[in-house]
Amino acid sequence: MKKIYLLLTTILFAGAAFSQSKPKAALNHTAIFVVNLQKAGFFYKDILGLDTVPEPFHDGKHIWLRTGEHTMLHIIQGAPSVKEYYVNQHTCFSVPSVQAFTQVLAKNHIAWQDVNGVKSAITTRVDGVHQIWLQDPDGYWLEINDDKF
């Protein structure tokens, strides 16, 4: 009985030690492959307001942008054409005010929609968060919301 108890205790402690030492992944960056680097760069810098991060390549084919305290978006030129993507495969950015953001979109003639695909409409989730969906110049879907998490 003591041997079984010792074996179970050893297994439990080893399992606990393993679970505590198991490495946790953290998102570093997302990369998108685009047709026109300047067009994509304008969209993400001037429409979304992301700040540039120095990139190491200096080859005119990359733009790195800060998306959070420790995360980036890497824009890479070289895609042969714009593709069609599913709205459910999207990247989400939060802004202080979705209403104010839609004014920027309207001023720049950029279309957006609500969760049901209704043009120029804003969804209000059950938790009160407002959200819209739009596509960047290469067709990648973005959700924009005012979640404060």
PAZAPA-4460 file (N, C-alpha, C; in steps of 0.05 Angstrom, whole numbers, plus 32768, in hexadecimal, padded with zeros to 4 digits):
% residues 149
    n_x    n_y    n_z   ca_x   ca_y   ca_z    c_x    c_y    c_z   seq   type   mol
   8010   7FE8   8000   8000   8000   8000   8011   8019   8000     1      M     A
   8027   8018   8010   8039   802F   8011   8046   8034   7FF6     2      K     A
   804C   801E   7FE7   8058   8021   7FCD   8045   802F   7FB9     3      K     A
   802C   8027   7FBA   8018   8034   7FA9   8015   8051   7FB0     4      I     A
   8014   8057   7FCA   8011   8073   7FD3   8029   8083   7FCA     5      Y     A
   8041   8078   7FCD   805A   8086   7FC4   8059   808A   7FA6     6      L     A
   8051   8076   7F97   804F   8079   7F7A   803C   808E   7F72     7      L     A
   8024   808E   7F7E   8010   80A2   7F77   8019   80BE   7F7F     8      L     A
   8025   80C1   7F96   802F   80DB   7F9F   8045   80E5   7F8C     9      T     A
   8057   80D4   7F83   806C   80DB   7F71   8060   80E4   7F56    10      T     A
   804C   80D5   7F4C   803F   80DC   7F33   8031   80F7   7F35    11      I     A
   8023   80FC   7F4B   8015   8115   7F4F   8029   812D   7F51    12      L     A
   803E   812A   7F60   8052   8140   7F62   8060   8144   7F48    13      F     A
   8066   812F   7F39   8074   8132   7F1F   8061   8140   7F0C    14      A     A
   8047   8138   7F0C   8033   8145   7EFB   8030   8163   7F01    15      G     A
   8030   8169   7F1B   802D   8185   7F23   8046   8195   7F1B    16      A     A
   805D   8189   7F1E   8076   8197   7F16   8077   819B   7EF8    17      A     A
   806E   8187   7EE9   806E   818A   7ECC   805B   81A0   7EC3    18      F     A
   8043   81A1   7ECF   8030   81B5   7EC7   8039   81D1   7ECE    19      S     A
   8049   81D4   7EE3   8053   81EE   7EEA   806A   81F6   7ED8    20      Q     A
   8079   81E3   7ECE   8091   81EA   7EBE   808A   81EA   7EA0    21      S     A
   8072   81E2   7E99   806B   81E1   7E7C   806B   81FD   7E71    22      K     A
   807A   8201   7E5B   807B   821C   7E50   8060   8225   7E45    23      P     A
   805B   823F   7E48   8043   824B   7E3D   804A   825D   7E26    24      K     A
   803C   8259   7E10   8041   8269   7DF9   8034   8284   7DFC    25      A     A
   8040   8298   7DF0   8035   82B3   7DF0   8036   82BE   7DD3    26      A     A
   8021   82CB   7DCA   8020   82D6   7DAF   8035   82EB   7DAC    27      L     A
   8047   82E8   7D98   805C   82FB   7D92   8054   830E   7D7B    28      N     A
   804B   8301   7D65   8042   8311   7D4E   8030   8301   7D3C    29      H     A
   8021   8310   7D2C   8012   8304   7D16   801D   8310   7CFD    30      T     A
   801F   8300   7CE8   8029   8309   7CCE   8013   8307   7CB9    31      A     A
   8012   831B   7CA8   8000   8319   7C91   8010   831E   7C77    32      I     A
   8009   8310   7C62   8016   8310   7C48   8005   8322   7C36    33      F     A
   8010   8337   7C2C   8000   834B   7C1D   800A   834F   7C01    34      V     A
   7FF9   835A   7BF0   7FFF   8361   7BD4   800E   837B   7BD3    35      V     A
   8004   8390   7BE2   800F   83AA   7BE0   8017   83B4   7BFD    36      N     A
   8030   83B4   7C02   803A   83BB   7C1D   8032   83D7   7C25    37      L     A
   8034   83EA   7C13   802E   8406   7C1A   8010   8409   7C21    38      Q     A
   7FFF   83FD   7C12   7FE2   83FE   7C17   7FDB   83F1   7C32    39      K     A
   7FE6   83DA   7C37   7FE1   83CC   7C50   7FED   83DD   7C67    40      A     A
   8005   83E8   7C63   8012   83F8   7C78   8001   8410   7C7F    41      G     A
   7FF7   841E   7C6A   7FE5   8435   7C6F   7FCD   842D   7C7F    42      F     A
   7FC0   8417   7C78   7FA8   840E   7C86   7FAE   8409   7CA3    43      F     A
   7FC2   83FA   7CA9   7FC7   83F2   7CC5   7FD3   8409   7CD5    44      Y     A
   7FE3   841B   7CC9   7FEE   8432   7CD7   7FDB   8449   7CD9    45      K     A
   7FCF   8451   7CC3   7FBF   8469   7CC3   7FA2   8465   7CC9    46      D     A
   7F97   844E   7CC3   7F7B   8449   7CC9   7F78   843D   7CE5    47      I     A
   7F88   8427   7CEA   7F87   841B   7D05   7F98   8429   7D1A    48      L     A
   7FAC   8438   7D11   7FBC   8447   7D24   7FD2   8438   7D31    49      G     A
   7FDC   8422   7D24   7FF1   8412   7D30   800C   8420   7D2C    50      L     A
   801E   841D   7D3F   8038   842A   7D3E   804C   8416   7D31    51      D     A
   805F   8422   7D22   8074   8413   7D14   8089   8409   7D29    52      T     A
   8093   83F1   7D24   80A9   83E6   7D34   80C0   83E1   7D20    53      V     A
   80D8   83E8   7D28   80EF   83E3   7D15   80F0   83C6   7D0E    54      P     A
   80F3   83C1   7CF4   80F5   83A5   7CEA   8111   83A0   7CE1    55      E     A
   811C   8388   7CE4   8138   8383   7CDE   8140   837F   7CC1    56      P     A
   812C   837C   7CAF   8133   8374   7C94   813B   838B   7C82    57      F     A
   812E   83A2   7C86   8135   83BA   7C76   8135   83B4   7C58    58      H     A
   8122   83A4   7C4F   8121   839D   7C33   8109   83A8   7C24    59      D     A
   80F9   83B9   7C31   80E2   83C4   7C25   80CB   83B1   7C21    60      G     A
   80CD   8399   7C2E   80B8   8385   7C2B   80AA   837F   7C45    61      K     A
   80B1   838D   7C5A   80A7   8388   7C75   809F   83A2   7C83    62      H     A
   8089   83A0   7C92   8082   83B5   7CA5   807B   83A7   7CBF    63      I     A
   8086   83AF   7CD5   807F   83A4   7CEE   8070   83BA   7CFE    64      W     A
   805A   83B2   7D0B   8049   83C4   7D1A   8043   83B9   7D35    65      L     A
   8042   83CA   7D49   803C   83C2   7D64   801D   83BF   7D67    66      R     A
   8015   83A8   7D71   7FF8   83A3   7D75   7FF1   83A1   7D92    67      T     A
   8005   83A0   7DA3   8001   839E   7DC0   801B   83A2   7DCE    68      G     A
   801B   83A0   7DE8   8034   83A4   7DF7   804B   8392   7DEE    69      E     A
   8044   8379   7DE8   8059   8366   7DE0   8051   8357   7DC7    70      H     A
   8041   8363   7DB6   8038   8355   7D9D   803B   8368   7D85    71      T     A
   803E   835C   7D6E   8041   836B   7D55   8031   835E   7D3F    72      M     A
   802E   836F   7D2A   8024   8366   7D10   803A   8369   7CFC    73      L     A
   8041   8354   7CEE   8055   8356   7CD9   8047   8355   7CBE    74      H     A
   804B   836A   7CAE   803F   836B   7C94   8055   8365   7C80    75      I     A
   8051   8351   7C6F   8065   8347   7C5D   805B   8349   7C40    76      I     A
   8069   8357   7C2F   8061   835A   7C13   8069   8341   7C03    77      Q     A
   8059   833A   7BEF   8060   8324   7BDE   8049   8312   7BD6    78      G     A
   8031   8317   7BE1   801A   8306   7BDA   8013   830C   7BBD    79      A     A
   800D   82F7   7BAD   8008   82FB   7B91   7FED   8308   7B8B    80      P     A
   7FDA   8305   7B9D   7FBF   8311   7B99   7FB0   8312   7BB4    81      S     A
   7F9B   8322   7BB4   7F8A   8323   7BCC   7F79   830A   7BCC    82      V     A
   7F76   82FE   7BE4   7F67   82E5   7BE7   7F4D   82EB   7BF6    83      K     A
   7F3B   82D7   7BF5   7F22   82D8   7C04   7F26   82CA   7C1E    84      E     A
   7F1E   82D7   7C34   7F21   82CB   7C4F   7F06   82CA   7C5C    85      Y     A
   7F04   82B8   7C70   7EEB   82B6   7C80   7EEB   82CA   7C96    86      Y     A
   7ED4   82D7   7C9B   7ED2   82EB   7CB0   7ED8   82DF   7CCB    87      V     A
   7ED2   82C6   7CCF   7ED8   82BA   7CEA   7EF5   82B5   7CEF    88      N     A
   7F06   82B7   7CDA   7F23   82B7   7CDE   7F2C   82D3   7CDC    89      Q     A
   7F2D   82E0   7CF3   7F32   82FD   7CF4   7F45   8304   7D0A    90      H     A
   7F4F   831C   7D09   7F5F   8328   7D1F   7F4E   833E   7D2B    91      T     A
   7F4E   8340   7D45   7F3D   8354   7D52   7F4F   8369   7D60    92      C     A
   7F48   8382   7D5B   7F55   8399   7D68   7F40   83A8   7D78    93      F     A
   7F47   83B1   7D90   7F35   83C1   7DA0   7F3C   83DF   7D9E    94      S     A
   7F28   83EF   7D9D   7F2B   840C   7D9B   7F1A   8419   7DB2    95      V     A
   7F20   8431   7DBA   7F11   843E   7DCF   7EF3   8441   7DC8    96      P     A
   7EED   8447   7DAE   7ED2   844C   7DA5   7ECE   8441   7D89    97      S     A
   7EBD   842E   7D86   7EB6   8423   7D6C   7EA9   8439   7D5B    98      V     A
   7E98   8448   7D67   7E8A   845E   7D58   7E9E   8471   7D4D    99      Q     A
   7EB1   847A   7D5C   7EC6   848D   7D52   7ED7   847F   7D3C   100      A     A
   7EDC   8465   7D3F   7EEC   8457   7D2C   7EDD   8455   7D11   101      F     A
   7EC2   8451   7D12   7EB3   8450   7CF9   7EB3   846B   7CEB   102      T     A
   7EB6   8480   7CF9   7EB9   849A   7CEC   7ED3   849C   7CDC   103      Q     A
   7EE8   8490   7CE6   7F02   848F   7CD7   7EFE   847E   7CBE   104      V     A
   7EF0   8467   7CC1   7EEB   8456   7CAA   7EDB   8464   7C95   105      L     A
   7EC5   8472   7C9E   7EB4   8480   7C8A   7EC4   8495   7C7C   106      A     A
   7ED4   84A4   7C8A   7EE4   84BA   7C7E   7EF7   84AF   7C69   107      K     A
   7F00   8496   7C6D   7F13   8489   7C5B   7F06   8476   7C47   108      N     A
   7EEB   8476   7C46   7EDC   8466   7C34   7EE2   8448   7C37   109      H     A
   7EE3   843F   7C50   7EE8   8423   7C56   7ECF   8417   7C62   110      I     A
   7EC5   8402   7C55   7EAC   83F5   7C5D   7EB0   83E4   7C76   111      A     A
   7E9B   83E2   7C86   7E9A   83D0   7C9D   7E7E   83C4   7C9F   112      W     A
   7E7C   83B0   7CB1   7E62   83A3   7CB4   7E5F   839A   7CD1   113      Q     A
   7E47   8392   7CD8   7E42   8386   7CF2   7E44   8368   7CF1   114      D     A
   7E3E   835A   7D07   7E41   833D   7D08   7E30   832E   7CF3   115      V     A
   7E1A   833A   7CEB   7E09   832E   7CD7   7E0F   8336   7CBA   116      N     A
   7E23   8346   7CB6   7E2A   834F   7C9B   7E1B   8368   7C92   117      G     A
   7E0D   8375   7CA4   7DFF   838E   7C9D   7E13   83A4   7C9B   118      V     A
   7E14   83B0   7C83   7E28   83C5   7C7D   7E24   83DD   7C8F   119      K     A
   7E3A   83E9   7C98   7E3B   8402   7CA8   7E2C   8400   7CC2   120      S     A
   7E29   83E8   7CCD   7E1B   83E4   7CE6   7E2F   83DA   7CFB   121      A     A
   7E27   83DE   7D14   7E38   83D7   7D2B   7E28   83C3   7D3C   122      I     A
   7E36   83AD   7D44   7E2A   8399   7D55   7E2F   83A1   7D72   123      T     A
   7E1B   839D   7D83   7E1E   839F   7DA0   7E1A   8384   7DAC   124      T     A
   7E30   8379   7DB7   7E2F   835E   7DC3   7E1E   835E   7DDC   125      R     A
   7E17   8347   7DE6   7E08   8345   7DFF   7E16   8351   7E17   126      V     A
   7E31   8352   7E15   7E40   835E   7E2B   7E45   837C   7E27   127      D     A
   7E39   8388   7E13   7E3A   83A5   7E0E   7E51   83AE   7DFD   128      G     A
   7E62   839C   7DF5   7E79   83A3   7DE3   7E6E   83A8   7DC7   129      V     A
   7E78   83BD   7DBB   7E70   83C3   7D9F   7E86   83B8   7D8D   130      H     A
   7E7E   83AE   7D75   7E91   83A2   7D63   7E88   83A5   7D46   131      Q     A
   7E9C   83A6   7D34   7E98   83A7   7D18   7EAC   8395   7D0A   132      I     A
   7EA8   838F   7CF1   7EBA   837F   7CE1   7EC1   838E   7CC8   133      W     A
   7EDA   838C   7CBF   7EE2   8398   7CA6   7EF9   8388   7C9B   134      L     A
   7F00   838E   7C82   7F17   8380   7C75   7F2D   8394   7C6F   135      Q     A
   7F46   838B   7C72   7F5C   839C   7C6B   7F60   839B   7C4C   136      D     A
   7F73   83A9   7C41   7F76   83AA   7C24   7F7B   838F   7C17   137      P     A
   7F84   837B   7C26   7F89   8360   7C1B   7F74   834C   7C22   138      D     A
   7F5E   8356   7C2D   7F47   8345   7C33   7F47   8337   7C4E   139      G     A
   7F5C   833C   7C5E   7F5C   8330   7C79   7F46   833D   7C89   140      Y     A
   7F37   832D   7C98   7F21   8337   7CA8   7F2B   8341   7CC3   141      W     A
   7F20   8357   7CCC   7F26   8363   7CE6   7F0C   8367   7CF5   142      L     A
   7F0D   8362   7D0F   7EF7   836B   7D20   7F02   8382   7D30   143      E     A
   7EF2   8397   7D33   7EFA   83AE   7D43   7EE4   83AF   7D59   144      I     A
   7EED   83B0   7D72   7EDA   83B3   7D88   7EE3   83C6   7D9D   145      N     A
   7ED2   83CC   7DB0   7ED9   83DF   7DC6   7EDB   83D0   7DE1   146      D     A
   7EE2   83B7   7DE0   7EE5   83A7   7DF8   7EFB   83B3   7E09   147      D     A
   7EF6   83B6   7E23   7F0A   83C1   7E35   7F1A   83AC   7E44   148      K     A
   7F12   8393   7E42   7F1C   837C   7E51   7F30   8385   7E66   149      F     A
***
